[in-house]
Amino acid sequence: MSMLNVRTDEAMDIAIAELTADGKTKTEAVREALLHAYRDKLIKQAKADADRVEADPEDRAEILAIQRYMGVA
């Protein structure tokens, strides 16, 4: 596992204070925030991919076939 040092500003200090108010350590709060940011990025990319695929009629047919195979359509 690697170590990361981060310089904070006033806004970051306020955010960390709020995120640790429930008893979490700074490390736990930062890890959680990074994982949430990463998840949000993956969701945004998945939505963009879905929009791109949905625009192509051939891809839409394949998606429908997959959904039927999975029993969700």
N, CA, C and O atoms as CSV, one atom per row, in Angstrom:
chain,resi,resn,atom,element,x,y,z
A,1,MET,N,N,0.861,-1.168,0.000
A,1,MET,CA,C,0.000,0.000,0.000
A,1,MET,C,C,0.907,1.231,0.000
A,1,MET,O,O,1.920,1.274,0.698
A,2,SER,N,N,0.530,2.209,-0.781
A,2,SER,CA,C,1.333,3.419,-0.856
A,2,SER,C,C,0.789,4.488,0.087
A,2,SER,O,O,-0.311,4.378,0.629
A,3,MET,N,N,1.595,5.514,0.257
A,3,MET,CA,C,1.208,6.623,1.121
A,3,MET,C,C,1.089,7.871,0.255
A,3,MET,O,O,1.849,8.056,-0.695
A,4,LEU,N,N,0.126,8.723,0.595
A,4,LEU,CA,C,-0.123,9.937,-0.165
A,4,LEU,C,C,-0.179,11.111,0.800
A,4,LEU,O,O,-0.912,11.082,1.788
A,5,ASN,N,N,0.595,12.132,0.508
A,5,ASN,CA,C,0.534,13.372,1.289
A,5,ASN,C,C,-0.218,14.398,0.461
A,5,ASN,O,O,0.035,14.548,-0.734
A,6,VAL,N,N,-1.134,15.096,1.092
A,6,VAL,CA,C,-1.963,16.064,0.389
A,6,VAL,C,C,-1.908,17.394,1.130
A,6,VAL,O,O,-2.041,17.441,2.353
A,7,ARG,N,N,-1.714,18.463,0.386
A,7,ARG,CA,C,-1.793,19.794,0.971
A,7,ARG,C,C,-3.241,20.244,0.891
A,7,ARG,O,O,-3.874,20.160,-0.161
A,8,THR,N,N,-3.749,20.715,1.999
A,8,THR,CA,C,-5.144,21.142,2.019
A,8,THR,C,C,-5.224,22.663,2.080
A,8,THR,O,O,-4.288,23.353,2.486
A,9,ASP,N,N,-6.386,23.148,1.657
A,9,ASP,CA,C,-6.674,24.566,1.801
A,9,ASP,C,C,-7.844,24.682,2.789
A,9,ASP,O,O,-8.267,23.685,3.374
A,10,GLU,N,N,-8.348,25.873,2.965
A,10,GLU,CA,C,-9.411,26.077,3.949
A,10,GLU,C,C,-10.659,25.258,3.616
A,10,GLU,O,O,-11.266,24.669,4.510
A,11,ALA,N,N,-11.041,25.218,2.354
A,11,ALA,CA,C,-12.226,24.451,1.957
A,11,ALA,C,C,-12.040,22.963,2.247
A,11,ALA,O,O,-12.966,22.296,2.709
A,12,MET,N,N,-10.847,22.448,1.975
A,12,MET,CA,C,-10.566,21.036,2.260
A,12,MET,C,C,-10.594,20.765,3.754
A,12,MET,O,O,-11.102,19.730,4.188
A,13,ASP,N,N,-10.051,21.687,4.547
A,13,ASP,CA,C,-10.062,21.512,5.997
A,13,ASP,C,C,-11.489,21.453,6.529
A,13,ASP,O,O,-11.794,20.661,7.421
A,14,ILE,N,N,-12.354,22.290,5.982
A,14,ILE,CA,C,-13.766,22.283,6.396
A,14,ILE,C,C,-14.412,20.957,6.002
A,14,ILE,O,O,-15.126,20.348,6.799
A,15,ALA,N,N,-14.162,20.513,4.773
A,15,ALA,CA,C,-14.727,19.250,4.306
A,15,ALA,C,C,-14.254,18.087,5.170
A,15,ALA,O,O,-15.054,17.235,5.557
A,16,ILE,N,N,-12.973,18.046,5.472
A,16,ILE,CA,C,-12.432,16.965,6.303
A,16,ILE,C,C,-13.043,17.012,7.699
A,16,ILE,O,O,-13.365,15.969,8.270
A,17,ALA,N,N,-13.204,18.198,8.245
A,17,ALA,CA,C,-13.818,18.324,9.574
A,17,ALA,C,C,-15.239,17.760,9.560
A,17,ALA,O,O,-15.640,17.055,10.485
A,18,GLU,N,N,-15.992,18.072,8.513
A,18,GLU,CA,C,-17.367,17.562,8.405
A,18,GLU,C,C,-17.380,16.045,8.216
A,18,GLU,O,O,-18.204,15.346,8.807
A,19,LEU,N,N,-16.466,15.545,7.394
A,19,LEU,CA,C,-16.434,14.111,7.106
A,19,LEU,C,C,-15.916,13.276,8.280
A,19,LEU,O,O,-16.140,12.067,8.332
A,20,THR,N,N,-15.237,13.914,9.203
A,20,THR,CA,C,-14.730,13.182,10.375
A,20,THR,C,C,-15.571,13.453,11.630
A,20,THR,O,O,-15.264,12.934,12.703
A,21,ALA,N,N,-16.618,14.255,11.500
A,21,ALA,CA,C,-17.453,14.605,12.660
A,21,ALA,C,C,-18.131,13.383,13.273
A,21,ALA,O,O,-18.481,13.394,14.453
A,22,ASP,N,N,-18.316,12.341,12.485
A,22,ASP,CA,C,-18.982,11.138,13.001
A,22,ASP,C,C,-18.001,10.141,13.615
A,22,ASP,O,O,-18.387,9.027,13.966
A,23,GLY,N,N,-16.741,10.537,13.744
A,23,GLY,CA,C,-15.759,9.673,14.379
A,23,GLY,C,C,-14.788,9.002,13.429
A,23,GLY,O,O,-13.852,8.338,13.875
A,24,LYS,N,N,-14.989,9.162,12.126
A,24,LYS,CA,C,-14.041,8.598,11.170
A,24,LYS,C,C,-12.706,9.300,11.301
A,24,LYS,O,O,-12.636,10.466,11.690
A,25,THR,N,N,-11.657,8.581,10.974
A,25,THR,CA,C,-10.346,9.214,10.929
A,25,THR,C,C,-10.228,9.993,9.621
A,25,THR,O,O,-11.020,9.801,8.697
A,26,LYS,N,N,-9.237,10.866,9.556
A,26,LYS,CA,C,-8.999,11.606,8.313
A,26,LYS,C,C,-8.715,10.636,7.173
A,26,LYS,O,O,-9.184,10.829,6.052
A,27,THR,N,N,-7.955,9.609,7.464
A,27,THR,CA,C,-7.620,8.620,6.442
A,27,THR,C,C,-8.883,7.942,5.917
A,27,THR,O,O,-9.058,7.803,4.707
A,28,GLU,N,N,-9.761,7.521,6.824
A,28,GLU,CA,C,-11.004,6.873,6.404
A,28,GLU,C,C,-11.863,7.821,5.565
A,28,GLU,O,O,-12.432,7.418,4.551
A,29,ALA,N,N,-11.951,9.066,5.989
A,29,ALA,CA,C,-12.765,10.049,5.271
A,29,ALA,C,C,-12.220,10.292,3.869
A,29,ALA,O,O,-12.984,10.361,2.906
A,30,VAL,N,N,-10.913,10.421,3.755
A,30,VAL,CA,C,-10.300,10.669,2.445
A,30,VAL,C,C,-10.444,9.445,1.547
A,30,VAL,O,O,-10.746,9.585,0.361
A,31,ARG,N,N,-10.233,8.254,2.089
A,31,ARG,CA,C,-10.409,7.033,1.286
A,31,ARG,C,C,-11.836,6.937,0.760
A,31,ARG,O,O,-12.054,6.648,-0.417
A,32,GLU,N,N,-12.810,7.184,1.644
A,32,GLU,CA,C,-14.213,7.124,1.247
A,32,GLU,C,C,-14.518,8.154,0.157
A,32,GLU,O,O,-15.208,7.850,-0.816
A,33,ALA,N,N,-14.003,9.366,0.325
A,33,ALA,CA,C,-14.248,10.418,-0.663
A,33,ALA,C,C,-13.628,10.060,-2.014
A,33,ALA,O,O,-14.240,10.298,-3.055
A,34,LEU,N,N,-12.432,9.498,-2.008
A,34,LEU,CA,C,-11.789,9.101,-3.260
A,34,LEU,C,C,-12.565,7.984,-3.950
A,34,LEU,O,O,-12.731,8.002,-5.170
A,35,LEU,N,N,-13.039,7.015,-3.173
A,35,LEU,CA,C,-13.812,5.924,-3.764
A,35,LEU,C,C,-15.133,6.432,-4.341
A,35,LEU,O,O,-15.571,5.962,-5.391
A,36,HIS,N,N,-15.769,7.384,-3.665
A,36,HIS,CA,C,-17.007,7.977,-4.187
A,36,HIS,C,C,-16.718,8.734,-5.487
A,36,HIS,O,O,-17.483,8.633,-6.446
A,37,ALA,N,N,-15.640,9.474,-5.522
A,37,ALA,CA,C,-15.283,10.220,-6.739
A,37,ALA,C,C,-14.995,9.255,-7.886
A,37,ALA,O,O,-15.397,9.498,-9.024
A,38,TYR,N,N,-14.304,8.169,-7.585
A,38,TYR,CA,C,-13.992,7.167,-8.606
A,38,TYR,C,C,-15.268,6.509,-9.126
A,38,TYR,O,O,-15.442,6.333,-10.332
A,39,ARG,N,N,-16.162,6.148,-8.198
A,39,ARG,CA,C,-17.436,5.541,-8.582
A,39,ARG,C,C,-18.235,6.502,-9.469
A,39,ARG,O,O,-18.788,6.096,-10.492
A,40,ASP,N,N,-18.291,7.773,-9.072
A,40,ASP,CA,C,-19.012,8.768,-9.867
A,40,ASP,C,C,-18.434,8.885,-11.275
A,40,ASP,O,O,-19.177,9.026,-12.246
A,41,LYS,N,N,-17.113,8.826,-11.381
A,41,LYS,CA,C,-16.469,8.887,-12.699
A,41,LYS,C,C,-16.847,7.666,-13.542
A,41,LYS,O,O,-17.130,7.796,-14.733
A,42,LEU,N,N,-16.850,6.484,-12.926
A,42,LEU,CA,C,-17.218,5.270,-13.656
A,42,LEU,C,C,-18.673,5.319,-14.108
A,42,LEU,O,O,-18.989,4.903,-15.223
A,43,ILE,N,N,-19.556,5.821,-13.255
A,43,ILE,CA,C,-20.967,5.935,-13.616
A,43,ILE,C,C,-21.142,6.917,-14.771
A,43,ILE,O,O,-21.902,6.654,-15.702
A,44,LYS,N,N,-20.445,8.040,-14.712
A,44,LYS,CA,C,-20.519,9.031,-15.785
A,44,LYS,C,C,-20.047,8.422,-17.104
A,44,LYS,O,O,-20.661,8.645,-18.147
A,45,GLN,N,N,-18.964,7.659,-17.060
A,45,GLN,CA,C,-18.450,7.014,-18.267
A,45,GLN,C,C,-19.423,5.967,-18.790
A,45,GLN,O,O,-19.626,5.854,-19.999
A,46,ALA,N,N,-20.028,5.198,-17.882
A,46,ALA,CA,C,-20.992,4.180,-18.291
A,46,ALA,C,C,-22.210,4.818,-18.959
A,46,ALA,O,O,-22.725,4.303,-19.952
A,47,LYS,N,N,-22.664,5.941,-18.407
A,47,LYS,CA,C,-23.796,6.640,-19.016
A,47,LYS,C,C,-23.441,7.162,-20.401
A,47,LYS,O,O,-24.244,7.070,-21.330
A,48,ALA,N,N,-22.246,7.705,-20.536
A,48,ALA,CA,C,-21.802,8.186,-21.852
A,48,ALA,C,C,-21.711,7.025,-22.842
A,48,ALA,O,O,-22.104,7.165,-24.000
A,49,ASP,N,N,-21.200,5.892,-22.394
A,49,ASP,CA,C,-21.111,4.714,-23.255
A,49,ASP,C,C,-22.504,4.230,-23.652
A,49,ASP,O,O,-22.740,3.871,-24.805
A,50,ALA,N,N,-23.421,4.223,-22.690
A,50,ALA,CA,C,-24.793,3.784,-22.972
A,50,ALA,C,C,-25.454,4.705,-23.984
A,50,ALA,O,O,-26.132,4.244,-24.902
A,51,ASP,N,N,-25.257,6.009,-23.816
A,51,ASP,CA,C,-25.829,6.967,-24.775
A,51,ASP,C,C,-25.267,6.749,-26.173
A,51,ASP,O,O,-25.995,6.805,-27.164
A,52,ARG,N,N,-23.963,6.499,-26.238
A,52,ARG,CA,C,-23.318,6.279,-27.527
A,52,ARG,C,C,-23.832,5.002,-28.181
A,52,ARG,O,O,-24.121,4.988,-29.378
A,53,VAL,N,N,-23.945,3.939,-27.409
A,53,VAL,CA,C,-24.391,2.654,-27.938
A,53,VAL,C,C,-25.870,2.719,-28.325
A,53,VAL,O,O,-26.276,2.159,-29.343
A,54,GLU,N,N,-26.655,3.394,-27.522
A,54,GLU,CA,C,-28.086,3.488,-27.774
A,54,GLU,C,C,-28.384,4.211,-29.087
A,54,GLU,O,O,-29.426,3.977,-29.699
A,55,ALA,N,N,-27.497,5.069,-29.513
A,55,ALA,CA,C,-27.717,5.830,-30.743
A,55,ALA,C,C,-27.591,4.970,-31.994
A,55,ALA,O,O,-28.106,5.344,-33.048
A,56,ASP,N,N,-26.918,3.828,-31.903
A,56,ASP,CA,C,-26.696,2.953,-33.054
A,56,ASP,C,C,-27.773,1.859,-33.070
A,56,ASP,O,O,-27.850,1.061,-32.136
A,57,PRO,N,N,-28.608,1.813,-34.129
A,57,PRO,CA,C,-29.696,0.811,-34.185
A,57,PRO,C,C,-29.208,-0.632,-34.077
A,57,PRO,O,O,-29.875,-1.465,-33.464
A,58,GLU,N,N,-28.056,-0.933,-34.664
A,58,GLU,CA,C,-27.529,-2.302,-34.573
A,58,GLU,C,C,-27.164,-2.638,-33.133
A,58,GLU,O,O,-27.412,-3.749,-32.665
A,59,ASP,N,N,-26.576,-1.673,-32.435
A,59,ASP,CA,C,-26.220,-1.888,-31.034
A,59,ASP,C,C,-27.474,-2.038,-30.176
A,59,ASP,O,O,-27.497,-2.841,-29.242
A,60,ARG,N,N,-28.507,-1.276,-30.488
A,60,ARG,CA,C,-29.754,-1.362,-29.728
A,60,ARG,C,C,-30.355,-2.757,-29.855
A,60,ARG,O,O,-30.871,-3.301,-28.879
A,61,ALA,N,N,-30.292,-3.340,-31.054
A,61,ALA,CA,C,-30.810,-4.691,-31.264
A,61,ALA,C,C,-30.014,-5.706,-30.449
A,61,ALA,O,O,-30.579,-6.630,-29.865
A,62,GLU,N,N,-28.698,-5.522,-30.416
A,62,GLU,CA,C,-27.855,-6.429,-29.641
A,62,GLU,C,C,-28.138,-6.284,-28.152
A,62,GLU,O,O,-28.188,-7.279,-27.428
A,63,ILE,N,N,-28.321,-5.066,-27.701
A,63,ILE,CA,C,-28.639,-4.830,-26.291
A,63,ILE,C,C,-29.956,-5.506,-25.927
A,63,ILE,O,O,-30.058,-6.144,-24.879
A,64,LEU,N,N,-30.961,-5.369,-26.785
A,64,LEU,CA,C,-32.251,-5.999,-26.536
A,64,LEU,C,C,-32.110,-7.518,-26.474
A,64,LEU,O,O,-32.726,-8.166,-25.628
A,65,ALA,N,N,-31.310,-8.080,-27.359
A,65,ALA,CA,C,-31.090,-9.521,-27.350
A,65,ALA,C,C,-30.420,-9.963,-26.046
A,65,ALA,O,O,-30.789,-10.988,-25.473
A,66,ILE,N,N,-29.455,-9.205,-25.591
A,66,ILE,CA,C,-28.765,-9.526,-24.336
A,66,ILE,C,C,-29.740,-9.416,-23.165
A,66,ILE,O,O,-29.753,-10.273,-22.282
A,67,GLN,N,N,-30.559,-8.354,-23.160
A,67,GLN,CA,C,-31.537,-8.182,-22.086
A,67,GLN,C,C,-32.528,-9.345,-22.068
A,67,GLN,O,O,-32.875,-9.849,-20.999
A,68,ARG,N,N,-32.981,-9.770,-23.240
A,68,ARG,CA,C,-33.902,-10.908,-23.303
A,68,ARG,C,C,-33.233,-12.174,-22.774
A,68,ARG,O,O,-33.844,-12.953,-22.043
A,69,TYR,N,N,-31.977,-12.366,-23.150
A,69,TYR,CA,C,-31.230,-13.540,-22.673
A,69,TYR,C,C,-31.112,-13.512,-21.153
A,69,TYR,O,O,-31.206,-14.548,-20.496
A,70,MET,N,N,-30.908,-12.318,-20.601
A,70,MET,CA,C,-30.760,-12.180,-19.144
A,70,MET,C,C,-32.110,-12.164,-18.426
A,70,MET,O,O,-32.171,-12.223,-17.198
A,71,GLY,N,N,-33.183,-12.083,-19.203
A,71,GLY,CA,C,-34.505,-12.102,-18.593
A,71,GLY,C,C,-34.937,-10.768,-18.018
A,71,GLY,O,O,-35.778,-10.725,-17.120
A,72,VAL,N,N,-34.375,-9.679,-18.518
A,72,VAL,CA,C,-34.745,-8.356,-18.014
A,72,VAL,C,C,-35.508,-7.540,-19.044
A,72,VAL,O,O,-35.806,-6.369,-18.807
A,73,ALA,N,N,-35.825,-8.134,-20.176
A,73,ALA,CA,C,-36.605,-7.407,-21.192
A,73,ALA,C,C,-37.727,-8.281,-21.693
A,73,ALA,O,O,-38.501,-7.860,-22.552
